[in-house]
Amino acid sequence: NNTEILMRDWDFQLKDIQKDIHLWQGEADVNIPTAWARYLAKELPHCQATFFPDEGHFALFQHWEEILQTLR
């Protein structure tokens, strides 16, 4: 479950990840709490986070063009 993944020891520190990270999160997501996404965004040194207000877990389907453009 999501809690187990996020709460166990990952054997590395998020601050040590030096790759560029893009994170997209619907703020109304009931599967992955926004607080966890905000924590990841804060701890990853090269993270660009985008939060979609009033959108849930499948927000990426409404924003796929924007997401693909960013990844391109």
N, C-alpha and C positions, 0 to 999 in steps of 0.2 A: 504494500500500500504506500501512498505518498508520504505518510509520516515516517515510515520505516526508512525510506530512501533518504529523506532529508535529515533525519536525526542520527543515523549511524555514522561512524567514523569513516571518512572518505580517504584517509591516508595521504592527503595533500591539503594545502591551504588554498582557498579561493584566491587570495591575494597573490599567489605565486603563478597564476595563469596569466601569461603575457600575450595571448592572442586577442584580437579584436572580437568582441562578443556583441551580438545584436539580440535583444530580448523583447518579445512582444507579449503583452498580457492584457486580457480583458479584466477590468476591475470587478465585474460581477461574476467571475469564475467561481463556481462552487467546488470544483475539483482541485484546483491549485490556489490556495489563498494568496491574495495580492501581497500580503505581508511577506510571504516567502520570496516572491518575485522581487519585491523592493529590497529585501535583504541581499539577494544574489546581486542585484544591480549595484548595490552599495559596496559589496565586498569584492566584486570582480573589477580589477583596476582599469580595464579597457572596455567597459560595458556601456553600450548605448541602449537604453531602455525606452520603450514606447508603451504607454498604458492607455487602453481604450475605455473611457468611462461608459458605464451602463452596458457593457458587452461581456459575454461569458466565455466559456472555454473554447468555443469554436469561432472566435473573433477573426482568426486568421483567414477564414473563408470569405469574409467580407472585405478583407484588406490584402488579399493575396497579391494583387498587382503592385501595391506599395512595398510589400515584403520582398517580392522577387526583384523589384527594381533596386532595392537597397542591397540585396545579396549579389546582384550583378556587378 
